[in-house]
Amino acid sequence: MKIHLSSVFVDDQAKALRFYTEMLGFLKKTDVPVGEDRWLTVVSPEDPDGTELLLEPDGHPAVKPYKAALVEDGIPAASFAVEDVHAEFDRMRGLGVHFTQEPLEMGPDTTAVLDDTCGNLIQIVHSAQRPS
């Protein structure tokens, strides 16, 4: 068994698509109209047939309080592996991405946390113990 699809709730799918492709570097995989929303997924350019990330509308009444609580407590909604957290931090900050946590080394892991502009905190991580 492997993970096929995961999702992150977003407050604006068009804005999320721009952020996740232009700032984070993902590729659009699927974009299908579903009523007023879209089935909109992105993938890593390093694994275009791998796990998809659904940019899911946050319209359900339970979602906004859930997202707000995570942000309030500084908890990332998702975590993405990178080769070099410091390099990605510098690259993305140069693009105007707001980080809530600068690169932090915790044993074998280095992490940083950013605001995805769509209501979520996202963590980037590199672990010296496992491949990115």
Backbone torsions as a table, in degrees:
resi	resn	phi	psi	omega
1	MET	NA	142.2	175.5
2	LYS	-141.6	161.2	179.1
3	ILE	-75.1	124.6	179.7
4	HIS	-97.3	-40.6	-173.8
5	LEU	-147.2	138.9	171.0
6	SER	-133.7	166.5	-177.6
7	SER	-137.4	157.6	170.9
8	VAL	-131.6	131.0	-179.4
9	PHE	-77.9	130.7	-178.0
10	VAL	-126.5	149.1	-178.8
11	ASP	-86.7	-10.0	-179.8
12	ASP	-155.9	109.0	-175.0
13	GLN	-64.9	-39.0	180.0
14	ALA	-64.6	-44.8	178.5
15	LYS	-64.7	-40.2	178.6
16	ALA	-63.1	-43.6	179.7
17	LEU	-60.2	-44.4	177.8
18	ARG	-60.1	-46.7	-177.5
19	PHE	-64.6	-49.0	-175.1
20	TYR	-69.7	-25.8	176.9
21	THR	-92.4	-49.6	-174.5
22	GLU	-77.1	-35.2	-177.5
23	MET	-94.6	-46.3	-177.0
24	LEU	-87.7	-23.7	176.1
25	GLY	94.1	10.7	176.6
26	PHE	-73.4	165.5	177.5
27	LEU	-110.8	140.9	174.8
28	LYS	-68.7	131.0	-179.7
29	LYS	-107.5	-52.6	-176.0
30	THR	-132.2	138.0	177.1
31	ASP	-146.6	95.9	-175.8
32	VAL	-123.9	126.6	176.7
33	PRO	-62.0	135.7	176.1
34	VAL	-136.0	89.9	-175.2
35	GLY	64.2	-128.5	179.6
36	GLU	-80.9	-13.4	-177.3
37	ASP	-109.8	-169.6	-179.5
38	ARG	-136.5	149.8	166.3
39	TRP	-88.1	99.4	-168.8
40	LEU	-122.3	114.2	-179.2
41	THR	-123.6	153.5	174.0
42	VAL	-126.6	159.2	179.0
43	VAL	-138.1	164.1	175.0
44	SER	-73.9	137.3	175.5
45	PRO	-65.4	-18.8	178.3
46	GLU	-79.5	-15.4	-178.5
47	ASP	-150.5	67.5	-173.5
48	PRO	-64.0	-17.4	175.9
49	ASP	-103.5	11.3	-178.1
50	GLY	-90.2	-154.5	-176.8
51	THR	-58.4	132.6	177.7
52	GLU	-98.3	146.6	174.8
53	LEU	-108.9	116.1	178.6
54	LEU	-82.4	124.0	174.4
55	LEU	-88.6	86.3	-168.0
56	GLU	-90.4	131.6	178.3
57	PRO	-58.7	142.6	-177.2
58	ASP	-97.0	33.4	-175.1
59	GLY	-72.9	-18.9	-180.0
60	HIS	-64.8	137.6	-176.1
61	PRO	-56.5	-27.4	-178.8
62	ALA	-79.4	-19.0	-170.5
63	VAL	-73.3	-48.4	-176.1
64	LYS	-59.3	-45.8	176.2
65	PRO	-63.3	-36.9	177.7
66	TYR	-61.7	-50.1	179.5
67	LYS	-61.5	-44.7	-179.4
68	ALA	-61.2	-40.1	179.4
69	ALA	-65.5	-41.6	177.8
70	LEU	-61.3	-47.1	-179.7
71	VAL	-63.2	-44.4	179.7
72	GLU	-57.0	-37.8	-178.8
73	ASP	-90.8	0.5	178.1
74	GLY	73.7	25.4	-176.9
75	ILE	-96.3	121.3	178.0
76	PRO	-67.0	143.3	176.8
77	ALA	-79.4	-22.6	-179.3
78	ALA	-154.7	161.9	179.5
79	SER	-135.1	130.5	-178.0
80	PHE	-119.7	132.4	179.4
81	ALA	-78.4	138.0	176.3
82	VAL	-133.3	159.8	178.7
83	GLU	-72.8	-36.5	-173.9
84	ASP	-146.5	103.3	-177.3
85	VAL	-60.8	-42.4	-178.5
86	HIS	-62.5	-43.3	179.5
87	ALA	-65.5	-42.3	179.0
88	GLU	-67.8	-38.4	176.2
89	PHE	-58.4	-49.8	180.0
90	ASP	-63.1	-43.3	-179.5
91	ARG	-61.7	-50.3	-176.0
92	MET	-71.4	-38.0	177.1
93	ARG	-62.2	-36.3	175.3
94	GLY	-62.7	-24.5	176.9
95	LEU	-87.9	-2.7	179.1
96	GLY	97.6	8.7	179.2
97	VAL	-70.4	135.6	179.2
98	HIS	-91.8	124.9	177.6
99	PHE	-102.9	136.9	175.3
100	THR	-96.0	-14.3	174.9
101	GLN	-142.1	119.3	175.4
102	GLU	-71.0	167.5	-179.4
103	PRO	-51.6	132.3	-177.2
104	LEU	-134.4	126.3	179.0
105	GLU	-93.2	127.7	179.7
106	MET	-131.1	89.9	-175.9
107	GLY	63.7	-126.9	-178.3
108	PRO	-79.9	-6.1	-176.8
109	ASP	-105.3	143.4	170.1
110	THR	-122.0	130.6	-178.3
111	THR	-131.5	161.4	168.8
112	ALA	-149.4	153.6	-178.0
113	VAL	-126.6	133.8	-177.7
114	LEU	-125.8	161.6	176.5
115	ASP	-96.2	122.6	-177.1
116	ASP	-82.9	5.6	-179.8
117	THR	67.3	2.8	-177.6
118	CYS	-122.0	19.6	175.4
119	GLY	100.1	10.7	-176.6
120	ASN	-129.9	154.1	165.2
121	LEU	-99.3	139.5	-179.6
122	ILE	-126.3	134.8	178.8
123	GLN	-101.2	139.3	167.2
124	ILE	-110.6	143.0	-173.1
125	VAL	-145.4	145.0	168.3
126	HIS	-129.2	130.6	177.2
127	SER	-116.6	126.9	176.9
128	ALA	-69.9	-13.3	-178.2
129	GLN	-90.6	-18.5	179.1
130	ARG	-139.9	152.5	-179.2
131	PRO	-66.7	148.1	179.0
132	SER	-75.5	NA	NA
